[in-house]
Amino acid sequence: MSDAIWSSISDPALFATVLRVMTPLLLAALGVLISDRAGVLNIGMEGMMLSGALVGVLASAWTGTPMIGLLAAIACGAALGALMAMAINGLGTHFIITGIALNLAAASATTLGLFLATGDKGMSGALQSGVLPSIHIPLLRDIPVLGSLLSGHHMLTYLAIACVPLISIMLARTPFGLHIRAVGADPKAAAAAGISRNRTQLFALMISGAFGGAAGAYLSMGYVSWFAQNMTAGRGFIAIAAEVMGMGTAWGTFAAAAVLAVAETTAITMQALGLPNELMQMIPYIVPVIVLTVYAARRQAKARTHS
């Protein structure tokens, strides 16, 4: 058994699997990061991902163009982000309740939408949905070992990784990033400086939703090539955990998403080796609970030290 485990761990294909698993978590976690820095933790990320996954499949199947499916998924997520912002700032609802309501509504609405489009409540196998392409980087792909590790991955994998430094720079060095951080840190001080909390949170939640829609499109048009009922399987909540683990930074969120992806990949690998299925499926959910518990304990200890 130990030889089989070592052989699986040392397989170069394992790196590609980690990237494949990490991509939707990273996209969603970066979306959560942007809204959280604006003062609204996007609890509705799960519903945005699920909605984007379905809309992407439907749009790509109806138009025959995968990129239109991706754009439709992003637009769907952004629209749900705008709806969430209007509920929170326009109707005065709490962001946690709003997010939970969005998740519940998305779970039901996507099942209904799938049934209306295909006559099936389980999956979209009847639709000829498109698949978003992988990218083979010229020159790099011809380098032994390194080429197989860094080239040939999904386009959204490269996009997700590229967004990490871009979001880090945006939050730290642009006026819009300053507005986001100001509203999240002290809305009253931001208002005194002429920064609109409602408008900033609206844009932040729309961007957050767009990332969620892209993450959902990856699940249904990259990870696999179909939509299935509740196919996000809690990844939106794991993305929230990754953002919290990342302590409000893009690079920290990237590292947390990578750790959680390794945990899920390990679970998949161990499951393939014949270890108990139920135990292995727990790993991706246990890891963030343990990390967040340790993080909370350290913050409480630090608070007691300074008090």
Secondary structure as GFF3:
##gff-version 3
##sequence-region A 1 307
A	DSSP	alpha_helix	2	9	.	.	.	ID=ss1
A	DSSP	alpha_helix	13	37	.	.	.	ID=ss2
A	DSSP	alpha_helix	45	63	.	.	.	ID=ss3
A	DSSP	alpha_helix	66	85	.	.	.	ID=ss4
A	DSSP	pi_helix	86	90	.	.	.	ID=ss5
A	DSSP	alpha_helix	95	118	.	.	.	ID=ss6
A	DSSP	beta_strand	134	135	.	.	.	ID=ss7
A	DSSP	three_ten_helix	140	142	.	.	.	ID=ss8
A	DSSP	alpha_helix	146	150	.	.	.	ID=ss9
A	DSSP	beta_strand	153	154	.	.	.	ID=ss10
A	DSSP	alpha_helix	155	173	.	.	.	ID=ss11
A	DSSP	alpha_helix	175	185	.	.	.	ID=ss12
A	DSSP	alpha_helix	187	192	.	.	.	ID=ss13
A	DSSP	alpha_helix	197	218	.	.	.	ID=ss14
A	DSSP	pi_helix	219	223	.	.	.	ID=ss15
A	DSSP	alpha_helix	235	245	.	.	.	ID=ss16
A	DSSP	alpha_helix	250	272	.	.	.	ID=ss17
A	DSSP	alpha_helix	277	306	.	.	.	ID=ss18
###
